[in-house]
Amino acid sequence: MQDKEIFIHIGYPKTATTTLQNYMFPNHCGLVYLREDSKNLPFFHDMVFSRENYVKNNIEYYKKELGNRLKNDRTKYIYSEESLTSFGMYFRFNPSPYVWTIEPNSIARKLKIIFKDSGVFEKQKIIITIREQKSIIKSMYAQVYNMVFKRFRQTNTFEKFLKYSFENKDQFILDTIDYDSVIKTYEELFGKENICVLVYEDLKQNKNSFVKKLTDFMGIDFNEAMKLIENKHTNKRSSSSGIYQSDERRITELLGYYKTKLGIKSLGLSNSWIFKLLDKIYIPGRKLKIEISKEYEEKINNFYKKGNSELSKRYDLNLKKWGYSCE
């Protein structure tokens, strides 16, 4: 019997992750996708929110749940979830004076417990797609503007968001996209030889090159992969003029938000047909003009240039060519 191999695609978001999740991963004949019907693994909450000791103590549960998804005649499995890297950038509660958020490096250690220490898969490999930091900051801000950043005085404009990112003593937002630091953790846990780092800008300019690197690493058919994602684009938010589409919201989410703000315990709609109807109605996001001032552009470049340079050399990525800040 051949070894079972798991590929863990951890994002980053805004790097064509949804396109891969919708078109390539579930449909390629060489893969078994572990996120069937767009539903996450039952222990996704543990990977993101639980303490590491809790995850260690429940290793038999993860072993059983993963074992139930194995197929005797298949050897290559893929699990893809960009939130495994990006949760550290978001917060649901007032960001002052204390923020509780998730550290990407902690998630990496929990992934090792679940997918490696459990012994379900003999081989574990990590796929990470990165995007130039100034570009991903703008896109991610727009992605959850209504859900998160609009709600707080510290982040309700992009300029204030950048100011908060640098002045917060933990700098947790900036750390989330410190690719070199995050990837070094995965190297320690899974081995550098088991990590594939892909560049989103390479995909935009030459899809064939990007897909060839991905399929060679996974050992699956390149031509089939190209056919599956050819002319496919999902969640496009930006334009050359710096205009970004913010996130849409359900009517019910908006009602819940104002219910909390007004101190109302219940609207009495949760089990009614009206609620079910409202839950299907979305409010479109609005267009945001998002630009980075010269002051913050310089700060961002200085914050990431050393790590970008080191990462570029280790994986022969030529990040400077793609506009990344490098030494």
C-alpha positions, -999 to +999 in steps of 0.1 A: +000+000+000+013+035-009+018+061+017-010+086+023+001+122+016-016+153+028-011+188+013-021+216+036-027+248+017-027+276+043-033+306+020-026+335+022-060+350+014-063+372-016-038+350-035-063+331-057-071+307-028-109+307-035-103+300-072-082+269-063-108+258-037-137+261-061-122+248-093-090+228-089-088+211-056-122+194-056-122+185-092-086+172-100-087+135-104-053+132-086-066+147-054-091+140-026-104+173-013-110+174+025-133+203+024-163+187+007-193+208-002-175+239+010-177+227+046-147+228+069-133+199+088-153+193+121-123+204+142-115+236+123-125+255+154-098+237+174-071+245+148-079+282+151-092+289+185-083+262+210-052+260+231-024+237+220-027+215+251-064+209+243-055+199+207-028+175+221-053+159+245-078+153+216-054+137+191-074+104+191-105+123+180-086+140+151-072+107+141-106+091+139-122+120+120-094+121+094-094+083+092-131+084+082-122+105+052-095+082+038-101+062+006-083+029+000-074+036-036-063+073-031-029+086-019-030+124-023-052+145-001-056+183+000-069+206+028-071+243+020-080+271+044-067+306+040-080+316+074-052+296+090-029+325+082-052+355+083-072+353+115-044+372+133-053+403+112-090+404+123-106+412+155-143+412+165-142+432+197-130+467+206-093+468+198-084+490+228-069+484+252-068+446+247-071+425+216-075+387+216-065+373+183-049+342+169-012+339+162-004+321+128+026+304+143+004+288+170-020+275+143+011+259+126+019+240+157-016+227+160-016+217+124+014+195+131-004+178+160-035+171+139-020+161+106+015+148+115+016+137+151-017+118+147+000+094+122-029+094+098-008+106+069+027+093+063+037+125+045+027+161+052+035+189+028+027+226+031+016+250+003+019+287+010+010+315-015+022+350-007+014+385-021+033+418-018+025+432+016+012+466+006-012+450-019-025+424+005-030+449+033-053+470+011-072+440-002-077+424+032-089+457+047-116+459+021-125+422+025-137+426+061-143+464+063-179+461+072-176+430+094-146+443+114-127+475+107-157+499+101-170+493+136-141+507+155-128+543+157-092+531+156-097+514+122-127+529+105-106+546+079-076+530+061-052+557+074-063+551+110-060+513+104-023+517+093-016+540+123-031+514+147-012+486+130+021+503+137+014+519+171-002+488+187+025+474+210+020+439+198+019+448+161-002+417+156-016+428+123+019+433+108+031+400+121+004+381+103+020+389+069+056+386+080+059+357+056+095+349+065+087+345+102+056+324+096+073+301+070+103+296+093+079+281+118+065+257+092+101+248+082+109+238+118+077+217+121+075+200+087+110+204+071+119+229+044+119+202+018+082+197+024+072+234+018+062+251-014+062+289-015+043+304-045+041+340-055+007+355-064+022+380-087+037+351-107+002+337-111-011+371-124+016+374-150+021+338-160-005+313-149+013+284-166+044+290-145+025+292-112+004+261-119+035+242-131+053+248-098+022+238-079+015+206-098+052+196-098+053+199-060+021+179-056+030+153-083-003+157-102-012+163-138-004+199-150-027+199-181-057+189-161-050+216-135-047+242-161-080+232-177-098+234-144-087+270-135-084+285-170-103+318-172-115+313-136-113+344-113-130+346-079-134+375-053-118+402-074-118+434-053-093+458-066-088+479-097-058+498-111-073+531-098-071+520-062-109+513-058-118+483-037-151+466-032-159+461+005-175+430+019-213+424+015-235+418+046-266+398+053-295+418+066-297+394+096-260+402+105-268+439+104-299+434+126-279+414+151-252+440+153-277+468+161-296+446+185-263+442+205-255+479+203-290+489+215-290+463+243-320+444+230-320+407+241-341+394+212-360+406+182-383+376+183-375+366+147-351+337+150-376+309+142-399+328+119-402+327+081-393+364+081-359+356+095-353+329+069-362+353+042-341+381+055-311+357+059-310+354+021-308+391+014-274+407+012-264+444+013-237+450-013-205+464-001-195+499-011-165+511-031-135+522-010-107+544-022-077+528-005-043+544-008-011+542+012+007+575+020+044+578+014+050+578+051+034+544+056+047+530+024+082+536+037+073+521+071+058+490+055+088+486+033+113+489+062+093+465+083+094+436+058+124+441+036+149+420+057+125+390+060+115+393+023+151+392+013+159+361+034+128+343+021+135+352-015+170+337-012+159+305+005+133+296-021+147+314-051+116+336-055+132+367-069+107+388-049+123+421-058+112+415-094+076+413-082+078+446-063+084+433-028+105+454-005+139+438-002+174+448+011 
